Amino acid sequence: KSTEALNSLAQTVGTDTEAEVRVAAARSLRNFKDPIAVRALGVALEENDATMQFVAMDSLKVVTGKSYGTSVPAWKEYVQGGSPAPVPGPSIASQMRDWLYWY
């Protein structure tokens, strides 16, 4: 969890030629609660790769403590300094439906 590791991972997210390497770097950035990690994950949101965007959102949730679900526009707004409205959680009815599904 060194500054060198953070900087290396942040650079890898934006520059490596291998998609799997960029995804792994974005996943690893969840270990750094730092503005550098947030900016690098914001770069990852700009990719047209759904896997990269999902991993970036998941890592941002851990890094920031915020929850904007899988809304790429909301996460982009947050990374750019905005304050998007929180994504509402599932309704009680849908939670019960999911719970009953297993029984």
C-alpha positions in Angstrom: 0.0 0.0 0.0 2.8 2.4 -0.8 2.7 5.6 -2.7 4.8 4.0 -5.4 2.3 1.2 -5.8 -0.6 3.6 -5.9 1.1 5.7 -8.6 2.0 2.6 -10.6 -1.5 1.2 -10.5 -3.0 4.5 -11.4 -0.7 4.8 -14.4 -1.4 1.2 -15.5 -5.2 1.8 -15.5 -4.8 4.6 -18.1 -1.9 3.4 -20.2 -1.4 -0.4 -20.4 -2.3 -2.0 -23.7 -3.8 -5.2 -22.2 -7.4 -4.9 -21.0 -7.0 -7.6 -18.4 -4.0 -5.7 -16.8 -6.0 -2.5 -16.7 -8.9 -4.3 -15.0 -6.6 -5.9 -12.5 -5.1 -2.5 -11.7 -8.5 -0.9 -11.3 -9.5 -3.7 -8.9 -6.3 -3.2 -6.9 -6.9 0.5 -6.5 -9.8 -0.3 -4.1 -7.0 -0.7 -1.5 -6.2 3.0 -1.6 -8.5 5.7 -0.2 -6.7 8.4 -2.0 -7.7 11.1 -4.6 -5.2 9.6 -7.0 -7.1 6.3 -7.0 -10.4 8.2 -7.5 -9.0 10.0 -10.5 -7.5 6.9 -12.0 -10.8 5.0 -11.6 -12.5 8.0 -13.3 -10.3 7.4 -16.3 -11.4 3.7 -16.2 -15.1 4.8 -16.4 -14.4 6.5 -19.7 -13.6 3.2 -21.4 -16.2 1.5 -23.6 -15.5 -1.8 -21.8 -18.4 -2.8 -19.5 -16.1 -5.0 -17.4 -13.7 -2.1 -16.8 -16.6 0.2 -16.0 -18.1 -2.3 -13.5 -14.7 -2.9 -11.8 -14.1 0.9 -11.6 -17.6 1.5 -10.0 -17.1 -1.4 -7.6 -13.6 0.0 -6.6 -15.0 3.5 -6.3 -17.6 2.3 -3.9 -14.9 0.9 -1.6 -12.6 3.8 -2.0 -15.2 6.6 -1.5 -17.8 4.9 0.7 -20.4 6.3 -1.8 -23.0 4.2 -3.5 -24.2 5.2 -7.0 -24.9 1.6 -8.0 -24.0 0.8 -11.6 -24.8 4.3 -12.9 -21.8 5.2 -14.9 -23.1 8.8 -15.4 -23.5 9.3 -11.6 -20.1 8.0 -10.9 -18.6 10.2 -13.6 -20.3 13.2 -12.1 -19.0 12.3 -8.6 -15.4 11.9 -9.9 -15.6 15.3 -11.6 -16.5 16.9 -8.3 -20.3 16.8 -8.5 -22.9 15.5 -6.1 -25.2 13.1 -7.9 -28.3 12.0 -6.2 -27.8 8.6 -4.4 -29.2 5.6 -6.2 -32.2 4.3 -4.2 -31.8 0.8 -2.8 -34.1 -2.1 -3.7 -37.7 -1.9 -2.4 -38.8 -4.1 0.5 -41.0 -6.0 -2.0 -38.0 -6.9 -4.3 -35.9 -7.8 -1.3 -38.6 -10.2 -0.1 -39.0 -11.6 -3.6 -35.2 -12.3 -3.7 -35.3 -13.8 -0.3 -38.2 -16.1 -1.1 -36.6 -17.2 -4.3 -34.1 -19.2 -2.2 -36.9 -21.0 -0.4 
